[in-house]
Amino acid sequence: MPKSCFSVIIAGGKGTRFWPLSRAHRPKQLLNIISQKSLIEATADRIYPVTGRDQTLVVTVADQVDALRRALRGLPTKNFLAEPQGKNTGPCIGLAAVEVCRRNADATMIVLPADHWVRDTAGFRRTLKTAIGLANQSDRLVTIGIRPDYPETGYGYIMKGKPVSAKNQAFFVKRFTEKPAPALARRLVRDGSLWNSGIFVWKASTLLQLLGRYQPSIATGLEAIKRVAKGKSLANPAATVRSVIAREYKKMPNLSIDYAVMERAGSEGNVLTVEADFGWSDVGSWAAVHRMMQKDVNGNASRGRWLGLGSKNCLIHAPDRLVVLLGMENAVVVDTPDALLVGDLTRSQEVRVLVDQLNRKGLGSYTV
């Protein structure tokens, strides 16, 4: 891939839906839930062959930088950007775009979350190659749309418009739908809509231009940061630059890139989607993990020692202690040294609510 293409890995999430395994000091992207590698290691390994290590950036909150550097020892230290606080993906991706443009004003950037799972890495890279070509040729925003396996209510959806060419792999985006109710999710799947993977490709300069049009409160802050940096890297910035970044971040709204830019650009015909089927999950809950893991004849998946009698469709994560289940169905059991989760696997999206309750009830020591 030419010097004009960068990858940006977004790695600031806390992963509260994976409590008690994930904690504030050990977020989801640092966990090896699916394989022997952590999620962010697997993400980096997938993208290195596309843009190389020197052109792979990681954006995270300041208190996670050291842990991520340890996890990705092969990545140059100059490639880690630190946000003073999490303000969702709008400001985060904007900050990365400023750094990418500083390094190459004409560069294309691939934006991908740190915590996804991909089965077919070769297919993933082929899809990105197609998306990079579209972004360069059309100067539009490109999102990767995944052919859905089932009507998931935890994902956003992309409604396809007319095809970009006769190949019918790329389409104009007609509309985005965020996390629909079950009936709507089923209708969207029937109508051929795609899951919104949250993987994007565009020219960094185009993204900054659209932030200026749609989100001036973000763009103004980024311009102030750019001025004070005076052409120097935003990785390991001087104290004066850090203070300006902190000041401007406080002013910025907490907005996802979808709400900040994608939906509005899509309504103007400036967003394309590449339809893909390379085996994908955002690994957003214990139920998602269960779907990806190898299972026994009764649908049980496990990491660690366990014994079950009459138990079906359960997930057991207990590497240090024997777990015994009697007549359990659709259960999730996650054992850690100081906390145990036992719950309904179909309600695993609600684990984040439990984390909020722990903090409110003065039990925050179990979440850090």
Summary of the structure (lengths in Angstrom):
residues: 368
radius of gyration: 20.9
end to end distance: 40.1
largest distance: 65.8
contacts: 1223
relative contact order: 0.15
helix: 40%
strand: 27%
